[in-house]
Amino acid sequence: MENCKTCGQSITDAAKFCPSCGAKQVFERLTIPTLLRNLFLRLTNLDFSFFRTSKWLVVNPKLVAIGYINGVRRVISSPIQYALIVLSIYGLFQFLFSDFLNLILENNFLSGFRDGWNNYDTPETREYEQMDMAVNWIQSRNQFFLFAMIPCIGFFSRMLYRSNGYNLAEHLVVSTYAVSFTLLLSVFIGLVLAPLGNETAATLYLEITYILNAIAITWIFKRSLNGSIFKPIGVLVLSFLGMSFLFFFVFLGMFV
């Protein structure tokens, strides 16, 4: 007889899992080959839910979003878990291609907004310095502001898809999967264009990601919640306008 290494209960020598707590029993000594083998199996095993979740968001998003809402748990990542993994992947991308991301920050719409403000104001004023710092801070954390749109998307989704019968929490699940997948999509696009390392690639990155992210969110909402194609487009437009008004009033409160 052996004792479970997790809960301490007695188990038979041949048992691979503890009948009490369900923990897998590992008897072999940890070695470098063992570590590498476990990593390989973890990344390639069909049970690794992150890969399956990403695949289904491309092929049939309803299996993920509505599946999770209806109680499917084991074979797909939860929306929070999926979002955290995507943020970690983006963080690694940000670390490896920081120079390319700086080019992107210099060419996005916030840079144009800041340049317009600079032409209006003068560098000597305190308001200019605050605006410059605020825009730089937002640009360097754009992935978190993308996730900040989830409540806004969920709210307008609930309004436009009211007839589906899903509550706000369930619409937030769909929104979290959709936004997380768009950030993952942005990483893949960046991996293709980042090695070029020039302003043209940065501008192209912005144009492609804006278009594909809009298509991805529309696809996930359309396939998950059904209905007219104009509903997910409406969700996107209203969410963008809502976030724009929010930022406008925040800046207005800071500088007026």
C-alpha positions as CSV (number, residue, x, y, z in Angstrom):
1,M,0.0,0.0,0.0
2,E,1.1,3.5,-0.8
3,N,-0.2,6.9,0.5
4,C,-1.5,9.6,-1.8
5,K,1.1,12.3,-2.1
6,T,-1.7,14.9,-2.2
7,C,-4.2,14.0,0.5
8,G,-2.3,11.2,2.4
9,Q,-5.0,8.5,1.9
10,S,-4.0,4.9,1.5
11,I,-4.1,3.6,-2.1
12,T,-3.1,0.4,-3.9
13,D,0.3,0.1,-5.5
14,A,-1.2,-0.1,-9.0
15,A,-3.5,2.9,-8.6
16,K,-2.7,5.8,-11.0
17,F,-5.2,8.2,-9.4
18,C,-6.2,8.6,-5.8
19,P,-9.8,7.4,-5.3
20,S,-10.3,10.0,-2.6
21,C,-9.0,13.3,-4.1
22,G,-8.5,12.2,-7.7
23,A,-4.9,13.4,-7.9
24,K,-2.6,11.6,-10.3
25,Q,0.1,9.5,-8.6
26,V,3.7,10.1,-9.8
27,F,6.3,7.6,-8.6
28,E,9.2,8.2,-11.0
29,R,12.0,10.6,-10.0
30,L,12.0,14.0,-11.6
31,T,14.7,14.4,-14.3
32,I,15.4,16.9,-17.1
33,P,14.1,14.4,-19.8
34,T,10.9,14.0,-17.6
35,L,10.5,17.8,-17.4
36,L,10.8,18.1,-21.2
37,R,8.5,15.2,-21.9
38,N,5.8,16.6,-19.5
39,L,6.1,20.0,-21.2
40,F,5.8,18.4,-24.7
41,L,2.8,16.4,-23.6
42,R,1.2,19.4,-22.0
43,L,1.5,21.5,-25.1
44,T,0.5,18.8,-27.6
45,N,-2.0,16.8,-25.7
46,L,-5.5,17.0,-27.1
47,D,-6.7,17.7,-23.6
48,F,-4.8,21.0,-23.6
49,S,-8.0,23.2,-23.6
50,F,-6.3,26.5,-24.7
51,F,-5.5,25.1,-28.1
52,R,-8.9,23.5,-28.5
53,T,-10.6,26.7,-27.4
54,S,-8.6,28.8,-29.9
55,K,-9.4,26.4,-32.7
56,W,-13.1,26.3,-32.0
57,L,-13.2,30.1,-31.8
58,V,-12.1,30.0,-35.5
59,V,-14.1,27.1,-36.7
60,N,-17.3,27.2,-34.6
61,P,-17.3,29.8,-31.7
62,K,-20.7,28.6,-30.5
63,L,-19.0,25.4,-29.2
64,V,-16.9,27.7,-26.9
65,A,-19.1,30.6,-25.8
66,I,-22.5,28.9,-25.6
67,G,-20.9,25.7,-24.6
68,Y,-19.4,27.3,-21.5
69,I,-22.6,29.1,-20.7
70,N,-24.5,25.8,-20.9
71,G,-22.0,24.1,-18.5
72,V,-19.2,22.7,-20.7
73,R,-16.0,23.1,-18.6
74,R,-13.4,20.3,-19.0
75,V,-12.7,20.5,-22.8
76,I,-12.5,24.3,-23.1
77,S,-10.7,27.1,-21.2
78,S,-12.9,29.3,-19.0
79,P,-13.1,32.9,-20.3
80,I,-11.0,34.2,-17.5
81,Q,-8.4,31.5,-17.9
82,Y,-8.3,32.1,-21.6
83,A,-7.9,35.8,-21.2
84,L,-5.0,35.4,-18.7
85,I,-3.2,33.0,-21.1
86,V,-3.6,35.4,-24.0
87,L,-2.4,38.3,-21.9
88,S,0.7,36.3,-21.0
89,I,1.3,35.5,-24.6
90,Y,1.0,39.2,-25.5
91,G,3.3,40.1,-22.7
92,L,6.0,37.8,-24.2
93,F,5.4,39.3,-27.6
94,Q,5.7,42.8,-26.1
95,F,9.0,41.8,-24.4
96,L,10.5,40.3,-27.6
97,F,9.4,43.0,-30.0
98,S,9.4,46.1,-27.9
99,D,11.0,48.2,-30.7
100,F,8.3,47.2,-33.2
101,L,5.6,48.0,-30.6
102,N,7.1,51.5,-30.1
103,L,6.8,52.1,-33.9
104,I,3.1,51.0,-33.6
105,L,2.6,53.4,-30.7
106,E,4.0,56.3,-32.8
107,N,1.6,55.6,-35.7
108,N,-1.8,54.8,-34.1
109,F,-4.7,57.1,-33.7
110,L,-3.7,58.3,-30.2
111,S,-0.5,59.6,-31.6
112,G,-2.5,61.7,-34.1
113,F,-4.7,62.9,-31.3
114,R,-1.6,63.9,-29.3
115,D,0.0,65.7,-32.3
116,G,-3.2,67.7,-32.8
117,W,-3.1,68.7,-29.2
118,N,0.5,69.7,-29.5
119,N,-0.3,72.0,-32.4
120,Y,-3.0,73.6,-30.3
121,D,-1.1,73.9,-27.1
122,T,2.5,74.8,-26.1
123,P,5.1,72.6,-24.5
124,E,5.4,75.2,-21.6
125,T,2.0,74.5,-20.2
126,R,1.3,72.0,-17.5
127,E,-1.8,70.8,-19.5
128,Y,0.5,69.8,-22.4
129,E,2.7,67.7,-20.1
130,Q,-0.2,66.0,-18.5
131,M,-1.7,65.2,-21.9
132,D,1.6,63.8,-23.2
133,M,2.0,61.6,-20.2
134,A,-1.6,60.4,-20.3
135,V,-1.5,59.4,-24.0
136,N,1.9,57.7,-23.5
137,W,0.5,55.8,-20.5
138,I,-2.6,54.7,-22.5
139,Q,-0.6,53.6,-25.5
140,S,1.9,51.5,-23.5
141,R,-1.0,49.6,-22.0
142,N,-3.3,49.3,-24.9
143,Q,-4.0,45.6,-24.3
144,F,-5.6,46.4,-20.9
145,F,-7.7,49.1,-22.5
146,L,-8.8,46.5,-25.0
147,F,-10.0,44.3,-22.2
148,A,-11.6,47.4,-20.5
149,M,-14.0,47.3,-23.5
150,I,-15.4,43.9,-22.4
151,P,-18.1,45.4,-20.0
152,C,-19.1,47.9,-22.7
153,I,-19.4,45.2,-25.4
154,G,-21.2,42.9,-23.0
155,F,-23.7,45.7,-22.1
156,F,-24.6,46.6,-25.7
157,S,-24.7,42.9,-26.6
158,R,-27.2,42.4,-23.9
159,M,-29.3,45.3,-25.2
160,L,-29.2,44.2,-28.9
161,Y,-29.6,40.5,-28.3
162,R,-32.2,40.8,-25.6
163,S,-34.5,38.3,-27.4
164,N,-31.9,35.5,-27.0
165,G,-32.7,35.3,-23.3
166,Y,-29.1,35.4,-22.0
167,N,-28.3,37.6,-19.0
168,L,-25.5,40.2,-18.7
169,A,-23.0,37.7,-17.2
170,E,-23.5,35.3,-20.1
171,H,-23.0,38.1,-22.6
172,L,-19.8,39.0,-20.7
173,V,-18.6,35.5,-21.3
174,V,-19.1,35.8,-25.1
175,S,-17.4,39.3,-25.0
176,T,-14.4,38.0,-23.0
177,Y,-13.8,35.2,-25.5
178,A,-14.2,37.5,-28.4
179,V,-11.8,40.3,-27.1
180,S,-9.2,37.7,-25.9
181,F,-9.2,36.1,-29.3
182,T,-8.7,39.4,-31.1
183,L,-5.6,40.1,-28.9
184,L,-4.3,36.6,-29.8
185,L,-4.9,37.3,-33.4
186,S,-3.0,40.6,-33.1
187,V,0.0,38.7,-31.7
188,F,0.1,36.3,-34.8
189,I,-0.1,39.3,-37.1
190,G,2.7,40.9,-35.2
191,L,4.9,37.9,-35.5
192,V,4.6,38.1,-39.3
193,L,5.3,41.9,-39.5
194,A,7.6,42.6,-36.5
195,P,10.7,41.2,-38.2
196,L,10.4,43.9,-40.9
197,G,10.9,46.5,-38.2
198,N,9.9,49.6,-40.1
199,E,7.1,52.2,-40.1
200,T,5.4,50.7,-43.1
201,A,5.1,47.4,-41.3
202,A,3.8,49.1,-38.2
203,T,1.2,51.0,-40.2
204,L,0.2,47.8,-42.0
205,Y,0.0,46.0,-38.7
206,L,-2.5,48.6,-37.4
207,E,-4.6,48.5,-40.5
208,I,-4.8,44.7,-40.6
209,T,-5.5,44.2,-36.9
210,Y,-8.3,46.8,-36.9
211,I,-10.0,45.0,-39.8
212,L,-9.4,41.4,-38.7
213,N,-10.3,42.2,-35.1
214,A,-13.6,43.7,-36.2
215,I,-14.2,40.6,-38.4
216,A,-13.3,38.2,-35.6
217,I,-15.6,39.8,-33.0
218,T,-18.4,40.0,-35.6
219,W,-17.8,36.3,-36.5
220,I,-17.8,35.1,-32.8
221,F,-21.0,37.0,-32.0
222,K,-22.8,36.1,-35.2
223,R,-22.1,32.4,-34.8
224,S,-22.6,32.3,-31.0
225,L,-25.8,34.4,-30.7
226,N,-27.1,34.1,-34.2
227,G,-29.4,36.9,-35.5
228,S,-28.7,39.5,-38.1
229,I,-25.2,40.4,-39.2
230,F,-26.1,44.0,-38.2
231,K,-26.3,43.1,-34.5
232,P,-22.6,42.4,-33.9
233,I,-21.7,45.4,-36.1
234,G,-24.0,47.5,-33.9
235,V,-22.4,46.1,-30.8
236,L,-19.0,47.1,-32.1
237,V,-20.0,50.6,-33.2
238,L,-21.9,51.4,-30.0
239,S,-19.0,50.0,-27.8
240,F,-16.5,52.1,-29.7
241,L,-18.6,55.2,-29.4
242,G,-19.2,54.5,-25.7
243,M,-15.5,54.1,-25.0
244,S,-14.7,57.2,-27.0
245,F,-17.1,59.3,-25.0
246,L,-15.7,57.8,-21.8
247,F,-12.1,58.8,-22.7
248,F,-13.3,62.2,-23.9
249,F,-14.9,63.0,-20.6
250,V,-11.9,61.6,-18.7
251,F,-9.6,63.9,-20.6
252,L,-12.0,66.8,-20.3
253,G,-12.0,66.4,-16.6
254,M,-8.2,66.3,-16.5
255,F,-7.5,69.2,-18.6
256,V,-10.4,71.7,-18.4
